[in-house]
Amino acid sequence: MQVACFVFIQRRWEMDKAHLENMLDYFCDIREPLQLLLFPEGTDLTEDTKAKSDAFAAQNNLPKMEYVLHPRSTGFTFIVDKLRKGDNLDAVHDITVAYPKNIPQTERHLILGEFPREIHFHVRRYPVSSLPSSSAELESWCRERWAEKESRLRDFYSGQPRGFDRDGVARVPPCKSELRVGLIKAASLAYWSGFIAFCFAGLWFWPSFRFYVLFMIVLFTVQQKLAGGLELIEMACHRYWKVKVQERKMQ
């Protein structure tokens, strides 16, 4: 995740703001195609998180929700503003996910084989030109999307016609056959089972493999303690070479 430049946060805005700003400036500066996945609600829906969401709604004079958690829009508005100013935002995709059967809540459910039989996605694209300009309006826009999610999921789970469309007409793209999906699952299970078995065999039989694993553990531990992560080292190197290039241009 560090190598892929994931954005790590502490869930405390006064600590996360500066780090997030540096990461977004870096993304805008290198001009690489960016896909940033954000969960404004912050966590999954459980009895405990719903109680906290209801308390948040009561404190802010907002309606209680049953199928979604209230979004914490500070990070969302900040990200949109930074990427838009850096000319690195094409669109916001609003994605709603529903599970008509088996809703796994923890890894325990997956270990027990309680996988969702179906997963339904509702995706709507909002071009950057259609987004509000101010942070306050953008926050209201985000809350409006969550109100739509609540209504959409209520219809979905209350026995309305299958699909997310409010007019009752489901537009389902061509799906993979059950045989193909089964083969993909079997291949994935075989690969990861073999990979894990190979790692244990390597640690047991090959001294060079044990040395490599030990070396990587020490390397990542040291750089984490000294620099805070590979993504921070990458940003520091970028800033260093950027300054060097600017100095050469000024000479």
C-alpha positions, 0 to 999 in steps of 0.5 A: 500500500505504501508503494502504491501511494495509499493515503494513510490517515489518523482519523483526526482532521487536525493531523490528517489535513496537512498530510492529505494536502501534501499527497493531493499536491503531489498527485496533481504535480506528477500529472499521473491518472488518478483514481481516489476511492473515498468512503465519506461515511468512514466505516461500515454499517453496524449497530454501533456505527448506526448509533453514532450516526444517529447521535451525529444526526441529532446534534446537527438537526439531520434526519436519522437514516436506516440504510446508510451512515451520515457522511462526514463531508470535511474530507470529501469537500477538501479533496474535491477542492484541492484536485479541482484547483490542481486541474486533476479532477475529471468527475465524481462517481457516486456508487451505491452498493446493495447485497440482497442475500448474505451481508458479511460484516466481518472476516469471520463470515467470509471464513465460514463461507457466507459470501454475498450471492449477489452484489448490485451497484448503482453508479452515477457520474458527475462531471466536475463542471456540474459540481458546486463551486463553494465548500458549503454548497459541495457539503450540501451536495454530498448530503443530498447524494446520501439522502438519495442513497437512503431512498434508493436502498430503502426501495431495494430492500423493501421488495421493490422490483429488482434493480436500483432504478426508481421507475422499476426498470432494471438496466442490467449489463451483460453478466458473466456466466456462473460457470465463468465466475466459478472458474475464476473463483477456483483459479483465485483459490488455487493461486493464493493457496499455492502462493501461501504454501510456496512461502511457507516452503521457502521459509522452511527449505531455502536459506536465501528466501529466509534472508530475503524475508528478513531483509524486507522486514528490517528494511520496511521497519527501519524506513517506517520508523525513520521516514514514516513510509515509502510514500513519504520518501517518494514525495520527498524525492520528488520535491528534491528533484523538482527544486534541482530542476528549477535551480538549473532553469534559473542558472 
